[in-house]
């Protein structure tokens, strides 16, 4: 299982929500958790604190996220 988290996500946060997932899945070595520090909830990159207005702007999922998913699908299972 691959779990990806945006470091700038204010809806599902690294400190609270991801910490719970890590605790719950700690005994599952097949689980990979990756944080993309500059990504928001939509995995769009940005700077500073993410806001709801950021979601209204068109964007693309960060290439690093796409690459990580592709690598995990081919190598990580």
C-alpha positions in Angstrom: 0.0 0.0 0.0 1.3 3.4 -0.9 0.1 6.4 1.1 1.0 9.9 -0.2 0.6 13.1 1.8 0.9 16.7 0.8 3.0 18.6 3.3 0.9 21.8 2.8 -2.4 20.0 3.0 -4.5 21.7 5.7 -7.5 19.3 5.3 -5.6 16.1 6.0 -2.5 17.1 7.9 0.8 15.4 8.4 0.8 16.2 12.2 -2.6 14.8 13.0 -4.1 12.6 10.3 -0.9 11.1 8.9 0.4 10.4 12.4 -2.7 8.3 13.0 -2.2 6.3 9.8 1.5 5.7 10.7 0.5 4.5 14.2 -2.2 2.2 12.8 0.0 0.7 10.1 3.3 0.6 12.0 3.3 -3.2 12.0 2.7 -3.5 8.2 6.1 -3.4 6.4 4.4 -3.5 3.0 3.0 0.0 3.6 5.0 2.9 2.1 4.3 6.4 3.3 5.6 9.4 1.4 5.3 13.1 2.1 5.6 15.7 -0.6 6.4 18.8 1.4 5.5 21.4 -1.2 2.2 19.8 -2.2 -1.3 20.7 -1.1 -4.3 18.4 -0.8 -4.5 18.1 -4.6 -0.8 17.5 -4.9 -0.3 20.8 -6.6 3.0 22.4 -5.6 3.1 25.8 -4.0 4.7 28.0 -1.4 3.6 28.9 2.1 0.4 28.0 3.7 -2.2 26.5 1.5 -5.7 28.1 1.3 -9.1 27.2 -0.2 -8.5 29.8 -2.9 -5.5 27.8 -4.1 -7.9 25.0 -5.2 -9.8 27.3 -7.5 -6.7 27.9 -9.7 -6.0 25.4 -12.4 -2.9 23.2 -11.9 -1.3 19.9 -12.4 -0.3 17.1 -10.0 3.4 17.5 -9.3 5.5 15.4 -11.6 7.3 14.0 -8.5 4.0 12.5 -7.3 3.2 10.9 -10.6 6.8 9.5 -10.8 6.5 8.1 -7.3 3.3 6.3 -8.1 4.7 4.9 -11.3 7.8 3.7 -9.5 5.9 2.1 -6.7 3.6 0.3 -9.2 6.5 -1.2 -11.0 9.0 -1.7 -8.2 7.3 -1.3 -4.8 4.8 -4.1 -4.8 
